[in-house]
Amino acid sequence: LRELLAAGVPAIAEGNFVPGRTTVFDGLPPARIVQVHLTAPPDVLRARLHTRDESRHPVHYDRVAAAEIFERAAAGEWDALPLEGELIAVNTTEWPDLPALVETVAAAVSAAGGG
């Protein structure tokens, strides 16, 4: 990420970043940031994990992790990161209108100078 931004290349960083513990964004070269944060209430997340297809790849141990994910989400472990720039917060309790979300993100990225 650091090398791409230093070279003036737009970049996307995706993951389960934890405020206060994630260091990948520390000391980055100057950049305009658009953060898209997807979330849902902990009980919704837990219910989704319990209802997922059991034939998914074994690395997805959703039912086993449901209680832990509920607790971590309830504790705010995956809240939006405290980054400079624009935050687009998306509550996925009701699945968002994806074309509208894409337009919102594209407009924010364009306004931020990302093309």
N, C-alpha and C positions, 0 to 999 in steps of 0.2 A: 504494500500500500504506500509506504513511504517513498519508494523508488518511483512508482508511477506518478504520484502527485508532484514530486520534485521535477519530473520530466514534463509536467503540464498535461498529463494524460488523465482524463476522467476515469474514475474507478468506483466499483461497488464493493462494499464489504458486507457480508451477510453472516449472521450467526446468532447464537444465544448469548449476547454480551451482557455482562453483569456490572451495573453501575458501582463504582468504587473499587472494582477488581479488574476490570478490563483495561489493559494498558496499550492496546494496539493503536489507539488514537492519540496517545501522549507524544508531544514533540513532533507532530506532523508539520510538513511545510505548509505555508499559507494556502488555504483552499476554502472554497465555498461549500458548505455542507447542507445536504438535504437528507434528513433522517426520516425514514418511514418505519414507524413502530406499530406492529400488529399485536393486538392483545385481546383477551376476553377475560371475564371474571373467572376466578379459580374453579368454581363449581362447574362452569361450562367446559373448561379445559378437561377437568376430570371426567365428566360425562362423555366427552368426545373420545378420550383415550379408552374408556371402557366399551365403547361401541364400534371401534375400528375393526376392520376385517382382520381376522386371526391368521389369514394366509399371507400376510405381508412378510417381507424378508425378516428373518429372525433377529436382525440387529434392532428392529423396532419392537421393543418389549413394552408396549404401551400400557397394558393392564398392570404389569408389575410396577411400573414407574408412576402410575396415576396418583397414588397418595403422596409420594414425594414431590411430584410436580405441583399438585394442589398446594402443599405447604410452602414450597418455594415461591410460587406465584403470589400466594396470600401474603407472604413476607415482603413482597415488592422486589424480589431478586431480579426480575426481568423487566423492570420499569424502563422507560426511555432513558437514554444516556444524557448526561449533562454536557451536551456539545453546543458550541456556537453554531448558529445557522438555523435553518427552518426545520421545524418538526411537523410531520404529518402523522397524526395519531389516528389509528384505525381500530375501532372496536369491532371484533369479528363475531360477536354474539349472534347477530344477524349477518349472514355472509354479505360482504360489500358488493356494490355494483362495480364489477371489475373494469369495464370500459371507462366509467367515470373516475375511478381511482387512478387508472393509467393516465388519463388526461390531467388530473390534479398533479401527479408526480412529474409528468412531462413538462407541465407549465412551471413547476417549481424549479426543476433542473435547468430549464431554459432561462428562467429569470436569474438563476444563480451563475449563469455563464457556462453551463455544462453542455450546451448544444441543443 
